[in-house]
Amino acid sequence: NSYNIPIRLWILDSHPFAPPICFLKPTVNMGILVGKHVDARGRIYLPYLQNWSHPKSTVTGLIKEMIAKFEEELPLYSLSSSDAAKQSELLSYIAKITEGETESKIGGGKNGCFNKITVVGAGDLGIACVLAAAAKGAADKVILLDLSEGAAKGGTMDLEIFALPNVAISKDFSASADSKVVILTVNSLGNSQSYLDVIQSNVDLFRGIIPAISHYSQDAVLLVASHPVEVMTYVSWKLSAFPESRVIGVGANLDAERFQYILTNLLKAQALAKDAWIIGEQGEDKVPSWTSCSLVADQLEAIAAGNSRETVANRAMEVLKGKGQRSWSVGLSVADLTDSILKDKRKIHSVSTLAKGCCSINSEVFLSLPCILGASGVIEMVKLEEDSLVQEKLQSSAASIHDLQQQLKL
């Protein structure tokens, strides 16, 4: 039998280096058969698209593969007249793709919402983020964008062998389309000599990634885990042109969660833990701080309570120093942040956010501060207790980060 299968190819500005975006274009009398090459909205997924490489890959070659694959598994079927009317909503969706509407509005997940995330980078951290996000169960679909050269190696090969539900691996930026959260874990592995050269290599890497990610997921929250996180979050903000609320660094979230755990469970200072945070610059220059000013009314008692709190905080910081940050522990932290965003939890996290205007900081730098996170990213920054020493440390971190940023070529 011969079949006429209508398709629509969207040729991007980056063609022929990037593949087209491909859809079935069913008539009102046709229904879509969901299969391994076609999703419920008619989006076409083929090995040819995933392995697209100029100049070897061509539109003619793509169509030949479609013919071969659709011979094996038909993507369409004939609708009865009563079913034909239901097809109009799907056709309307496909037509609206050109208007930048995302699949989240059509959706297939909870409450009619499709929660898709993309992890960029298939190194140890990227795979840890995928596994932690899959275990957390917040996303309906997790895409691992593997930008490494050559065939899949190590962890990505194992992910393909032991296939996880709702996890897919791709080298094609278009696979990230309509993600609600994009997690950036890539770091340049060049042979740069100086610290500045290493960061510049990362910046150059991001210059090829962020515009493509921003193009395919214009409403996403960018969650940056690359190093140094404060600088790379700033770079992502500048390259994406997203509002600062939707560009977040993982920052001190892991340290803050550990700090609160140590206070509550090891030092039995539960009353202090709920207001305790690790803020500032990730690494050695991080600093403990508090979001509550309600010590006690009497001045002498307030001084005594403050000294007691400082002693407990110092003990907690000593314990914290002995805790390294493995890929899997950062992955768990990233999954927790992603869960708060996707589920609009309005939970407070210490994340890298634009610090300009806070603590008399006048430069555009990102530092970890307690923020309420929701579906739109940072909803509100939580007010910190006034502490001259903390402010001094934050200003010092801001000055050094700003000086470093001024030396980079964006």
C-alpha positions as CSV (number, residue, x, y, z in Angstrom):
1,N,0.0,0.0,0.0
2,S,1.1,3.6,-0.6
3,Y,0.4,6.4,1.8
4,N,0.7,10.1,1.6
5,I,2.1,11.2,5.0
6,P,2.1,15.0,5.3
7,I,5.0,16.5,7.2
8,R,6.3,20.0,8.1
9,L,9.9,20.9,8.5
10,W,11.1,24.0,10.3
11,I,14.5,25.1,8.9
12,L,16.4,27.1,11.6
13,D,18.7,30.0,11.1
14,S,21.6,27.7,12.1
15,H,20.8,25.3,9.2
16,P,22.6,23.3,7.7
17,F,24.7,22.9,10.9
18,A,21.6,22.2,13.0
19,P,18.8,19.8,11.9
20,P,15.2,20.9,11.1
21,I,12.4,20.6,13.6
22,C,10.1,18.0,12.2
23,F,6.3,17.5,12.7
24,L,3.6,15.4,11.2
25,K,0.9,17.6,9.7
26,P,-2.2,15.5,9.8
27,T,-5.4,16.5,8.0
28,V,-8.6,16.6,10.0
29,N,-9.3,13.0,8.9
30,M,-6.0,11.7,10.3
31,G,-5.0,10.7,13.8
32,I,-1.4,10.4,15.1
33,L,-0.2,6.9,16.1
34,V,2.3,7.6,19.0
35,G,5.4,5.4,18.6
36,K,9.1,5.4,19.1
37,H,9.5,8.0,16.3
38,V,6.5,10.2,17.0
39,D,5.0,11.8,20.1
40,A,1.4,12.7,20.9
41,R,1.8,16.1,19.4
42,G,3.2,14.9,16.1
43,R,6.9,15.8,16.8
44,I,9.2,13.5,14.8
45,Y,12.2,11.9,16.5
46,L,14.7,10.0,14.3
47,P,18.3,8.8,14.7
48,Y,19.1,10.8,11.6
49,L,18.1,14.0,13.5
50,Q,19.9,13.1,16.7
51,N,23.1,12.3,14.8
52,W,22.9,15.3,12.4
53,S,26.3,16.4,11.2
54,H,27.0,18.9,8.4
55,P,27.8,18.3,5.5
56,K,27.0,14.6,5.7
57,S,23.4,15.1,6.8
58,T,20.9,16.6,4.3
59,V,17.2,17.2,4.2
60,T,17.0,14.7,1.3
61,G,18.7,12.1,3.5
62,L,16.3,12.9,6.3
63,I,13.2,12.4,4.1
64,K,14.7,9.0,3.0
65,E,15.0,7.9,6.6
66,M,11.4,9.1,7.3
67,I,10.2,6.9,4.4
68,A,12.1,3.9,5.7
69,K,11.1,4.3,9.4
70,F,7.4,5.1,8.6
71,E,7.3,2.0,6.4
72,E,8.2,0.0,9.5
73,E,5.8,1.8,11.8
74,L,3.0,4.0,10.3
75,P,2.7,7.3,12.2
76,L,-0.9,8.1,11.1
77,Y,-4.3,6.4,10.9
78,S,-7.7,7.3,9.4
79,L,-10.2,8.9,11.8
80,S,-14.0,8.3,11.8
81,S,-16.0,11.4,11.2
82,S,-16.9,11.8,14.9
83,D,-13.2,11.7,15.8
84,A,-12.2,14.1,13.1
85,A,-13.4,17.1,15.1
86,K,-11.2,16.2,18.0
87,Q,-8.2,16.6,15.7
88,S,-8.6,20.3,15.4
89,E,-7.1,21.0,18.8
90,L,-3.9,19.2,17.8
91,L,-3.7,20.9,14.5
92,S,-4.2,24.2,16.3
93,Y,-1.2,23.4,18.5
94,I,1.0,22.6,15.6
95,A,0.0,25.9,13.9
96,K,0.8,27.8,17.1
97,I,4.4,26.5,17.2
98,T,5.4,29.5,15.0
99,E,3.9,31.8,17.6
100,G,6.3,30.5,20.3
101,E,3.6,28.7,22.4
102,T,5.0,25.8,24.4
103,E,3.8,22.3,25.0
104,S,3.3,23.1,28.6
105,K,0.0,24.9,27.6
106,I,-1.3,21.7,26.0
107,G,0.4,19.4,28.4
108,G,0.2,15.8,29.4
109,G,1.3,15.9,33.0
110,K,-0.3,16.6,36.3
111,N,-3.0,19.3,36.2
112,G,-2.6,19.5,32.4
113,C,1.0,20.6,32.7
114,F,4.0,18.9,31.1
115,N,7.1,19.2,33.3
116,K,10.1,18.8,31.1
117,I,13.7,19.5,32.1
118,T,17.0,19.4,30.2
119,V,20.4,18.7,31.7
120,V,23.2,20.2,29.6
121,G,26.5,18.2,29.9
122,A,27.0,14.4,30.2
123,G,29.9,14.4,32.7
124,D,29.7,13.0,36.2
125,L,27.7,16.0,37.5
126,G,25.3,16.0,34.5
127,I,24.5,12.3,35.0
128,A,24.2,12.8,38.8
129,C,21.6,15.5,38.1
130,V,19.7,13.2,35.7
131,L,19.6,10.4,38.2
132,A,18.7,12.6,41.2
133,A,15.9,14.3,39.2
134,A,14.6,11.0,38.0
135,A,14.6,9.7,41.5
136,K,12.8,12.8,42.8
137,G,10.1,12.3,40.3
138,A,9.4,16.0,39.7
139,A,9.7,16.0,35.9
140,D,7.6,14.1,33.4
141,K,10.5,14.1,30.9
142,V,14.3,14.5,31.5
143,I,16.6,15.2,28.5
144,L,20.3,14.8,28.9
145,L,22.0,16.9,26.3
146,D,25.4,15.3,25.6
147,L,27.7,17.8,23.8
148,S,30.8,15.6,24.0
149,E,32.6,14.6,20.8
150,G,32.4,11.1,19.3
151,A,30.3,8.2,20.4
152,A,28.5,7.9,23.8
153,K,30.9,6.9,26.5
154,G,30.9,5.9,30.1
155,G,27.8,7.0,32.0
156,T,25.8,8.0,28.9
157,M,26.3,4.6,27.4
158,D,25.1,3.0,30.6
159,L,22.0,5.3,30.7
160,E,21.2,4.0,27.2
161,I,21.8,0.4,28.2
162,F,19.8,0.5,31.4
163,A,17.1,2.8,30.0
164,L,15.2,4.8,32.7
165,P,11.6,5.8,32.2
166,N,11.2,9.4,31.1
167,V,14.9,9.9,30.4
168,A,16.3,10.5,26.9
169,I,19.8,11.3,25.6
170,S,20.4,13.6,22.7
171,K,23.1,15.6,21.0
172,D,20.5,17.9,19.3
173,F,19.6,21.2,21.0
174,S,16.1,20.9,19.6
175,A,15.5,18.0,21.9
176,S,15.5,20.5,24.8
177,A,12.6,22.5,23.3
178,D,10.0,23.8,25.8
179,S,11.9,22.8,28.9
180,K,10.7,24.4,32.1
181,V,14.1,24.1,33.7
182,V,17.5,23.9,32.0
183,I,20.4,22.7,34.2
184,L,23.8,23.7,33.0
185,T,26.6,21.4,34.2
186,V,29.2,21.8,31.5
187,N,32.8,22.9,32.2
188,S,35.6,23.4,29.6
189,L,38.3,20.7,29.8
190,G,40.9,22.8,28.0
191,N,44.6,23.0,28.9
192,S,44.4,26.7,30.0
193,Q,47.3,27.9,32.2
194,S,45.7,30.6,34.4
195,Y,42.5,30.7,36.4
196,L,41.2,33.5,34.1
197,D,41.9,31.4,31.0
198,V,39.9,28.5,32.5
199,I,36.9,30.8,33.1
200,Q,37.3,32.3,29.6
201,S,37.2,28.8,28.2
202,N,33.9,28.2,30.0
203,V,32.6,31.6,28.8
204,D,33.4,30.6,25.2
205,L,31.7,27.3,25.7
206,F,28.6,29.0,27.0
207,R,28.5,31.4,24.0
208,G,27.7,28.4,21.9
209,I,25.2,26.9,24.3
210,I,23.1,29.6,25.9
211,P,21.7,31.2,22.7
212,A,20.5,27.8,21.4
213,I,19.0,26.8,24.8
214,S,17.3,30.2,25.0
215,H,15.9,29.9,21.5
216,Y,14.3,26.5,22.2
217,S,13.0,27.2,25.7
218,Q,12.2,30.9,25.9
219,D,10.2,30.6,29.2
220,A,12.7,28.3,31.0
221,V,14.4,28.9,34.3
222,L,18.2,28.5,33.8
223,L,19.8,26.7,36.7
224,V,23.6,27.0,36.6
225,A,25.9,24.4,38.2
226,S,29.1,25.1,36.2
227,H,32.1,26.6,37.8
228,P,32.7,29.2,39.1
229,V,29.0,29.3,39.7
230,E,28.7,33.1,40.4
231,V,30.5,34.1,37.2
232,M,28.8,31.5,35.0
233,T,25.4,32.5,36.3
234,Y,26.2,36.1,35.4
235,V,27.4,34.9,31.9
236,S,24.2,32.9,31.4
237,W,22.1,35.9,32.3
238,K,23.9,38.2,29.9
239,L,23.9,35.7,27.0
240,S,20.3,34.6,27.4
241,A,18.8,38.1,28.0
242,F,16.4,36.4,30.4
243,P,15.1,38.4,33.4
244,E,17.3,37.9,36.4
245,S,14.6,36.0,38.3
246,R,14.9,33.2,35.7
247,V,18.7,32.8,35.9
248,I,19.8,31.1,39.1
249,G,23.0,29.5,40.3
250,V,23.0,26.5,42.6
251,G,25.3,28.6,44.8
252,A,25.3,27.7,48.5
253,N,22.1,25.6,48.5
254,L,23.9,22.4,49.4
255,D,26.0,24.1,52.2
256,A,22.9,25.8,53.6
257,E,20.9,22.5,53.7
258,R,23.9,20.8,55.4
259,F,24.3,23.7,57.8
260,Q,20.7,23.5,58.9
261,Y,20.9,19.7,59.3
262,I,24.1,20.0,61.5
263,L,22.4,22.6,63.7
264,T,19.3,20.6,64.1
265,N,20.6,17.0,64.3
266,L,24.2,17.2,65.5
267,L,24.2,20.3,67.7
268,K,20.5,20.1,68.8
269,A,19.9,23.8,68.0
270,Q,16.7,23.3,66.1
271,A,15.3,26.8,67.1
272,L,18.3,28.4,65.3
273,A,18.3,26.2,62.2
274,K,15.1,27.4,60.7
275,D,16.5,30.9,60.3
276,A,20.1,29.9,59.5
277,W,21.7,30.2,56.0
278,I,25.0,30.0,54.2
279,I,25.3,32.9,51.8
280,G,27.8,34.8,49.7
281,E,30.4,33.2,47.4
282,Q,30.5,29.4,47.0
283,G,33.7,28.0,48.5
284,E,35.9,29.2,51.2
285,D,34.4,32.7,51.3
286,K,30.9,31.6,52.2
287,V,29.5,33.0,55.4
288,P,26.7,32.0,57.9
289,S,23.8,34.5,58.3
290,W,20.3,34.7,59.7
291,T,16.9,35.8,58.5
292,S,15.4,36.4,61.9
293,C,15.9,39.4,64.1
294,S,13.9,38.2,67.0
295,L,16.5,37.3,69.6
296,V,15.2,38.9,72.8
297,A,13.9,42.3,73.8
298,D,16.4,43.1,76.5
299,Q,19.7,44.4,75.2
300,L,22.0,42.5,77.6
301,E,20.1,39.3,76.9
302,A,20.3,40.0,73.2
303,I,24.1,40.2,73.4
304,A,24.3,37.0,75.3
305,A,21.9,35.2,72.9
306,G,23.9,36.5,69.9
307,N,27.2,35.3,71.4
308,S,25.6,31.9,72.1
309,R,24.3,31.7,68.5
310,E,27.7,32.7,67.1
311,T,29.4,29.9,69.1
312,V,27.0,27.3,67.8
313,A,27.3,28.6,64.2
314,N,31.1,28.4,64.4
315,R,30.9,24.8,65.6
316,A,28.6,24.0,62.7
317,M,30.9,25.7,60.2
318,E,33.8,23.6,61.5
319,V,31.8,20.4,60.9
320,L,30.7,21.8,57.5
321,K,34.4,22.3,56.4
322,G,34.9,18.5,56.5
323,K,32.2,17.9,54.0
324,G,33.3,17.8,50.3
325,Q,30.9,18.3,47.4
326,R,30.7,15.1,45.3
327,S,28.9,15.0,42.0
328,W,26.1,13.0,43.5
329,S,25.6,15.4,46.5
330,V,25.4,18.4,44.1
331,G,23.0,16.4,41.9
332,L,20.7,15.9,44.9
333,S,20.8,19.6,45.6
334,V,20.1,20.4,42.0
335,A,17.1,18.0,42.0
336,D,15.8,19.7,45.2
337,L,15.9,23.1,43.5
338,T,14.3,21.8,40.4
339,D,11.5,20.2,42.4
340,S,10.8,23.6,44.1
341,I,10.6,25.3,40.8
342,L,8.5,22.8,38.9
343,K,6.0,22.3,41.7
344,D,5.9,26.0,42.6
345,K,6.7,25.2,46.2
346,R,7.6,28.8,47.3
347,K,10.4,27.2,49.4
348,I,13.4,29.2,50.6
349,H,16.8,28.2,49.2
350,S,20.2,29.9,49.3
351,V,20.9,30.3,45.6
352,S,23.1,32.6,43.4
353,T,20.9,35.6,42.4
354,L,21.6,39.1,41.2
355,A,22.8,40.8,44.4
356,K,22.8,44.4,43.1
357,G,21.0,46.6,45.6
358,C,21.5,44.2,48.5
359,C,24.0,45.0,51.3
360,S,25.1,48.2,49.5
361,I,26.3,46.2,46.5
362,N,26.2,48.4,43.4
363,S,27.7,46.0,40.7
364,E,26.0,43.4,38.6
365,V,27.2,40.2,40.4
366,F,25.5,37.0,41.5
367,L,25.9,35.9,45.1
368,S,24.0,33.2,47.2
369,L,21.2,34.8,49.2
370,P,18.0,33.2,50.6
371,C,15.3,33.4,48.0
372,I,11.8,32.1,47.6
373,L,11.7,29.8,44.5
374,G,8.6,29.1,42.4
375,A,7.5,28.3,38.9
376,S,8.9,31.7,37.6
377,G,12.3,31.3,39.4
378,V,13.2,33.7,42.1
379,I,9.9,35.2,43.5
380,E,11.4,37.2,46.3
381,M,14.7,37.7,48.1
382,V,14.3,37.1,51.9
383,K,15.5,39.9,54.1
384,L,18.7,39.1,56.1
385,E,19.4,40.2,59.6
386,E,21.6,43.3,59.6
387,D,25.2,42.3,60.5
388,S,28.1,44.6,59.6
389,L,30.6,41.7,59.4
390,V,28.4,39.8,57.0
391,Q,27.8,42.8,54.8
392,E,31.5,43.5,54.7
393,K,32.2,39.9,53.5
394,L,29.5,40.1,50.9
395,Q,30.8,43.4,49.6
396,S,34.4,42.0,49.4
397,S,33.1,38.9,47.4
398,A,31.1,41.2,45.1
399,A,34.2,43.4,44.4
400,S,36.5,40.4,43.6
401,I,33.8,38.8,41.4
402,H,33.1,42.0,39.6
403,D,36.8,42.6,38.9
404,L,37.1,39.1,37.5
405,Q,34.0,39.6,35.2
406,Q,35.5,42.8,33.9
407,Q,38.4,40.8,32.5
408,L,36.3,38.4,30.6
409,K,35.3,38.6,26.9
410,L,31.6,38.1,26.5
